Amino acid sequence: MAALRRLACLFAPEGARNGEHELLEVALAHSPRVEEGGLGLVYLDVTGLRGLFGDEAEIGRRLARSAADRGLLVQVGIASSRISARMAARRGSSVTVVRPGEEAEYLASAPVSLLDLTDEMAARLDRWGIRTLGDLADLPTPALFERLGSEGLRLQRLARGEDPRPLRPWEPPSIFEESVETGWAVETLGRLGDLLAGLVERICEKLERRGLSADQFEWACRLADRTVHEGRVAPAVPMNEPSAVAALLKASLESRPPRGAVDAVTLRARPVRVAPAQESLTDRFRPSPRVLAATLARLAALVGARQVGVPVLQDSHRPDSVELAPPHSRPDPLPGKERASRSLSPPGRGPGEGCGVARAALALRRLRPPLPARVTLTAGRPVHLRSDRLTARIVASAGPWRSSGEWWTERSWIHDEWDVELGDGALCRLAHDGSTWWLEGIYD
């Protein structure tokens, strides 16, 4: 009769950012079957280790002591499934052992947030009043599938402590390196790119044979004067496709070409194991990560790496306050900020009030960038506008709506906005930053 599988989880509350190697060493010193579970997490199979190290509680204490000897503070959880062992490690204080068959009972009081839910899924479960893993485990399975699909069933199985997937044993990474002697001095980027493409073919073939990808490629060119010109490329996603990798390396070389003739080229790849993923039939189409990575590399070579990224709103009321984040990052969205609708209606009277029909909302066409303008004021209110786009008398105005911030720094700002109606009936938005007027947009 096969022994019941028992797994231990080592959890480093500080993330073990600088001690991942030590955490693996602790696990490998006690079991040959070890899996990396992410930053600060390692799983190991402790089935059948009682004869070597004692009962499971003693195994847990031994693991904790071994980690402490390496300067790591860890919590240990032991259970029959990966999810139960991880929850026991994260929720416990030092060593927690969950007896076989008691996983669901142990997990029942744990908050659902421990499942690392997406923001959308967490919000949906919160609306349903699902606060604990026990609440999720008790939901009717057919109804849950109708509302959340296969993802809902997966989460419910985890909430019940069911995680039948076997460990993916950790393997020491191989060295993937290829070199070539040119035989004669190479002085053109085209020829150098062809040499690199040949090295890429050989390395990617090795990666694919082992079911691996690479998350970093390093190249080194030995120049005719015996100096070495080096560089590296980290794609947005691990890859092993020769054409995509070659495009990345060529773009990197074009942005930092060697300063002399090249006698030899060496290429190294840092291998990683990537879990296969299947595209959803219901999600919207997304571009291939590998094609996207190659395109981003070409753009970075053309305009500079700092000029390529994803615009992200800053946590500020300053208009158009954005910054560029790396293309592969996923910044947390800022809390929603609603802007009160503005109209030229008198105070206390909303659009459409007092009439029999609803009034359509106005759309503002923003001018990018806003146009400088000259505005004439009478009694503190704009009465005339002159700009390259519009010049007219102002017959009605609403405002100002003022915002300001960072007054305690050298980057202090002030922003007044006006909605105005011109003599020809056009509606537009003006802005004043304390010194200059701008035409920000025109309403449809």
Steps between C-alpha positions, in 0.01 A plus 500: 500500500643836395586743779287812531680796350615756754644837401681767695507868412775739606373857512732796558282794615763749382489351151855358509582738218869463572480144633322295235808284448530431873130410523545245221808359673300443819233308311747298289690396811188320625321372188593425138162625377484878527301765314545876491168663582588864434670769701554371854319167443644149459316166509655162577368146516545364854325169434698215659747722689380394846770232524773758434386807692214396729132594490366789293518753782868415546557525124347849507717609792808360328421699184451819702831451684685431177362822349590697814860375473508670157357822634144442376185528712247255356161357588432135420169341407448126440185354344377263228465765229700796378230755580449366854873496572535855370208630707635325810840661445358848440247494783709318759767640726784249462407140418143396420397144415156432347392138548389299196131552425476820706609741226153638423426557869833678552452724198137590574579807711776636273416818303449457126767765440762230568412348161673792324183594312486749218344834588191417294450160663559640850242773442244250369538263794481794738169608344371148558600513865771235460758586765665169591616188320226311682237730346645429156527125559132478606361662184300270268748383238262507196385855578858613554601358162212682330616834641880469506580216262804278540684765702228485764531122524878525531471749785239286676724193481784701651266625774425137583870415514494304174814548291587173325770641272832327571811694588706632213847399621753778501801443279824694511511727197729395217748734340387606155790663324617508139802672345638554153832624366447727202825405324526858380408835643128576475432870454130516407193458719332290234772235502521511881123452522525194274765348728280558804201350320697178450585486870137569586387204288728262688410629847125507434517143370657390830239693699211348307635146540493546877163673508659826616498865405743779584423823682836664428754490218855629536735563211871580496705614201877467510639788299812507288679712761431223759239701690156351564169665413212352704126541528189316605131485417217403736182433296161589644418128517731195496543370147673236292395599148812566288347770280368704795825467697709595196286810447553604862877455479527687170303790647728500804810504279363786292445707813850421636726403208857385570769763450726296278537184296383175665712181513272273708144493635360319806132464589364378835140431600354475850249213491168491685212256497170652389168331572297451181193719467193464281327800348145556619213473251316787670773755576574769246786440257845600616816533291764231523729584795804402295408715201417784738838464674684516167303807393571677829870425462504658154321807633746530788788484254345782296391746770674378816384259770372780725268624227310170468250391760143495623345831608392476863297759687678644800321540831447872448226743402743674266359493144664247268725378781638178353826309495637215293521158661694208347294336223482162679399639841143500624457793733211501741218726384442812701172538684231634270467874497174638376485848366183692555320585179511862408251697301412857428170456684433732795598362844250254641363409162629185336497425129153426375320615814193709439447374146318203358793329330838380620803688374780306336837505672770709338824345378821698545763463229829561678772686313833321532698700580276789616535820301631822656231767513451865587196564718357838596340523844231734627418493870705182528307311231611422143330712234718449191713216361778515244695190388628335183187281495223733621455874533166632623308687766401296808128535573470260797740334739498254789783463746762515613550144627829513682740223592849530643763292670860438600516853637756379753750409221668675209250325269196685638220550250163669462238432235179701440248376242220692329224380269407782264252565219620710207300742295463252214354236736817294542567355846856451615713452808768744612767445762723741691813388688561829676700655218376363166161432346442186295225377269461143629215369291184559300161346580310319225 
